[in-house]
Amino acid sequence: MNLQQRIESPTATEADFIEFRDALSAGRIRAAERADDGSWRVNAWVKKGILLGFRLGRLAELPGDCGGQKFFDKHTYPVAPLTIESGVRVVPGGSSVRAGAFVAPGVVIMPPSYVNVGAFVDEGTMIDSHVLVGSCAQIGKRVHLSAAVQIGGVLEPAGALPTIIEDDCFLGGGCGVYEGAILRSRCVLAPGVILTGSTTVFDLVRGQTYRRSTERPLEIPSGAVLVPGTRGVDCEHARRWGISLYAPVIVKYRDEKTDAATTLEDSLR
């Protein structure tokens, strides 16, 4: 049987899982992949394999000690065995990459940050301080995740598409993208923008709104520049109390001025 068949078999062993986890850590398999037509599809069997690791795992003391603090987790999910040959810059100060996550050469991880199992972080991406890259999240090339950005994990159900950030996106400080939302390439999120599966996004340029449907996730068009906004609530009490609701707004699409503002200095690399 091939690896997928063994992982999906009710008789899957710990040895099968370790082979699977090594392939996941090396980026040979992914929780989700982009098809030739640009659409994203989930590899449900990969997510099932990740869940298998939790079922097979037993609580164990993990190697490493930081100021006297020891760590205990499933023995199947230790810290990723990064080495200097991995080409990943991990700055001292408490960051962690879990085994089963792929982090490509040229990625910079500032402390403290956490990359969870199943995540895929492609070349040249910056993970700034206090950033979470959740389970199975797919992060493209040259993405900038500014301080305190949260990329939500989507592990269950196995068929659910994870959160996806495509190439060359820039997320400002304190942004959050959750519940399988997709940012297409070159999107820019101003600090504080929050996107969830139930968020409605208002496009002032094209006069459209974007939201999740039963067939499609929330998907932000390529090059969109979003800022936090508000919208009025049309009911008696809201008008009386002056209440508005949070609403992310597309105010423009990327141009040369935007590119200049989001370009990373080579010296930081």
C-alpha positions in Angstrom: 0.0 0.0 0.0 1.1 3.6 -0.6 1.5 6.1 2.2 -2.0 7.5 1.8 -3.6 4.0 1.9 -1.6 3.1 5.0 -2.5 6.3 6.9 -6.2 5.8 6.1 -6.1 2.1 7.1 -7.6 1.2 10.5 -4.4 -0.7 11.1 -2.1 2.3 10.6 1.0 2.0 12.8 3.3 4.5 14.6 5.9 3.7 11.9 3.4 4.7 9.2 2.7 7.9 11.0 6.4 8.8 11.4 7.0 8.3 7.7 3.9 10.5 7.1 5.1 13.2 9.5 8.6 13.3 7.9 7.0 13.8 4.5 4.8 16.6 5.9 7.8 18.3 7.6 9.7 18.1 4.3 6.9 19.7 2.3 6.4 16.6 0.1 2.8 16.4 1.1 0.5 19.3 2.1 -2.9 19.7 3.9 -4.1 21.8 0.9 -2.8 22.4 -2.6 -3.5 24.9 -5.4 -4.9 23.4 -8.6 -3.9 24.5 -12.1 -7.0 26.6 -12.4 -6.1 28.6 -9.2 -8.6 26.9 -6.9 -7.5 25.3 -3.7 -8.4 21.8 -2.6 -8.0 20.2 0.7 -6.1 16.9 1.1 -8.4 15.3 3.7 -6.2 12.3 4.1 -3.3 14.5 5.2 -5.5 16.0 7.9 -6.6 12.6 8.9 -2.9 11.6 9.2 -2.3 14.6 11.5 -5.2 13.5 13.7 -3.8 10.0 13.7 -0.6 11.3 15.3 -2.6 12.7 18.3 -4.4 9.4 18.7 -1.2 7.4 18.7 0.7 9.8 20.8 1.4 9.5 24.5 2.3 12.3 26.9 6.1 12.6 27.2 8.7 15.1 28.4 10.1 16.8 25.3 13.8 17.6 24.9 14.8 21.1 25.8 14.8 23.4 28.8 14.2 27.1 29.0 14.8 28.8 32.3 13.8 25.7 34.2 10.5 25.3 32.3 10.1 21.8 30.9 7.7 20.8 28.2 5.2 17.9 27.9 3.3 16.9 24.8 2.4 14.0 22.7 5.6 12.1 21.9 4.5 12.0 18.2 4.7 15.8 18.0 8.1 17.0 19.2 9.7 20.3 18.2 10.7 20.3 14.5 14.4 19.2 14.1 15.6 22.4 12.3 19.3 22.6 11.6 21.6 25.2 10.1 21.1 23.4 6.8 17.4 24.1 6.9 18.2 27.7 6.0 15.6 29.1 8.4 16.5 32.1 10.5 15.1 31.5 14.0 15.9 34.4 16.3 16.4 33.6 20.0 13.6 34.2 22.4 11.1 31.5 22.6 9.7 30.6 19.2 8.7 27.0 18.3 8.0 25.0 15.1 6.2 21.8 15.7 7.2 18.6 13.9 4.9 18.1 10.9 5.1 21.8 9.8 7.1 22.8 6.7 9.2 25.9 6.9 11.1 26.7 3.7 14.6 28.1 3.4 14.8 31.9 3.7 11.9 32.1 6.3 12.6 34.5 9.2 11.0 33.7 12.6 11.1 36.5 15.2 10.4 35.7 18.9 8.1 34.6 20.2 6.2 32.9 17.5 4.6 29.5 16.9 4.1 27.4 13.8 1.7 24.5 14.3 1.5 21.0 12.8 0.4 20.8 9.2 1.3 24.4 8.4 3.2 25.2 5.2 5.3 28.4 5.1 7.0 29.1 1.8 10.3 30.8 0.9 11.1 34.3 2.0 8.2 34.8 4.4 8.6 36.9 7.6 7.0 35.7 10.8 7.2 38.6 13.2 6.9 38.6 17.0 3.8 37.1 18.7 2.6 35.5 15.4 0.6 32.3 15.4 0.6 30.2 12.2 -2.2 27.7 13.0 -2.5 24.0 12.1 -2.6 23.3 8.4 -2.5 27.0 7.4 -0.9 27.5 4.0 1.4 30.6 3.7 2.9 31.6 0.4 6.2 33.1 -0.7 7.4 36.5 0.5 4.5 37.0 2.9 4.9 39.4 5.8 3.1 38.5 8.9 3.5 41.5 11.2 3.6 41.5 15.0 0.7 39.8 16.7 -0.9 38.4 13.5 -3.0 35.3 14.1 -3.5 32.8 11.2 -6.2 30.4 12.5 -5.8 26.7 12.4 -8.4 24.4 10.7 -7.8 20.8 11.5 -11.3 19.4 11.9 -13.4 18.4 10.1 -10.8 16.7 7.8 -12.6 18.0 4.7 -12.5 21.6 5.7 -10.2 23.9 3.8 -7.5 25.5 6.0 -6.7 29.2 6.1 -4.7 30.3 3.0 -2.4 33.3 2.5 -1.0 33.4 -1.0 2.2 34.9 -2.3 3.4 38.5 -1.5 0.6 39.3 0.9 1.3 41.8 3.7 -0.6 41.6 7.0 -0.3 44.5 9.4 0.1 44.3 13.1 -2.7 42.6 15.0 -4.6 41.2 12.0 -6.4 37.9 12.2 -7.5 35.5 9.4 -9.5 32.5 10.5 -11.9 29.7 9.6 -10.5 28.8 6.1 -10.6 32.3 4.6 -8.4 32.9 1.5 -6.2 35.9 0.8 -5.3 35.8 -2.9 -1.8 37.0 -3.9 -0.6 40.5 -3.1 -3.4 41.4 -0.7 -2.6 44.0 2.0 -4.3 44.1 5.4 -4.0 47.3 7.4 -3.3 46.8 11.1 -6.3 45.4 13.0 -8.2 43.8 10.1 -10.0 40.6 11.2 -11.4 38.1 8.7 -13.5 35.1 9.7 -15.7 32.6 8.0 -18.8 34.8 8.7 -17.2 38.1 7.9 -18.7 40.2 5.1 -16.1 42.3 3.2 -17.2 45.5 1.4 -15.4 46.4 -1.8 -15.7 50.2 -2.3 -13.7 50.0 -5.6 -15.8 47.4 -7.4 -19.1 47.9 -5.6 -19.3 44.3 -4.4 -19.4 42.3 -1.2 -17.6 39.1 -0.4 -18.7 36.4 2.0 -18.5 32.7 2.6 -21.2 30.5 0.9 -22.0 26.8 1.3 -19.9 26.1 -1.8 -17.0 28.6 -1.4 -14.9 30.1 1.4 -14.5 33.8 2.0 -12.0 34.8 -0.7 -10.4 38.2 -1.0 -9.4 39.2 -4.5 -5.7 39.5 -5.5 -4.2 42.9 -4.7 -7.0 44.1 -2.5 -6.0 46.6 0.2 -8.3 46.3 3.3 -8.8 48.6 6.3 -11.0 48.2 9.4 -14.3 50.0 8.9 -17.8 50.1 10.4 -21.3 49.9 9.0 -24.5 51.1 10.5 -27.1 48.7 12.0 -30.6 49.4 10.6 -32.9 48.8 13.6 -34.6 51.1 16.1 -32.4 50.3 19.1 -29.1 50.6 17.1 -30.1 53.9 15.7 -31.2 55.1 19.1 -27.9 54.0 20.7 -25.7 55.0 17.7 -24.4 51.4 17.3 -22.3 50.4 14.3 -20.7 47.0 13.5 -17.2 46.2 12.5 -16.8 45.8 8.7 -13.5 45.2 6.8 -13.4 47.5 3.7 -11.4 47.2 0.4 -10.4 50.8 -0.2 -8.1 50.3 -3.2 -6.1 47.7 -5.1 -2.3 47.6 -5.0 -0.3 50.2 -7.0 3.3 51.4 -7.0 2.7 53.5 -3.9 1.4 50.5 -2.0 4.2 48.3 -3.1 6.8 50.8 -1.9 5.1 51.0 1.5 5.1 47.2 2.0 8.6 46.4 0.6 10.9 44.8 3.1 14.4 46.0 3.5 16.9 43.5 2.2 19.1 44.3 5.3 16.5 42.8 7.6 17.1 39.4 5.9 
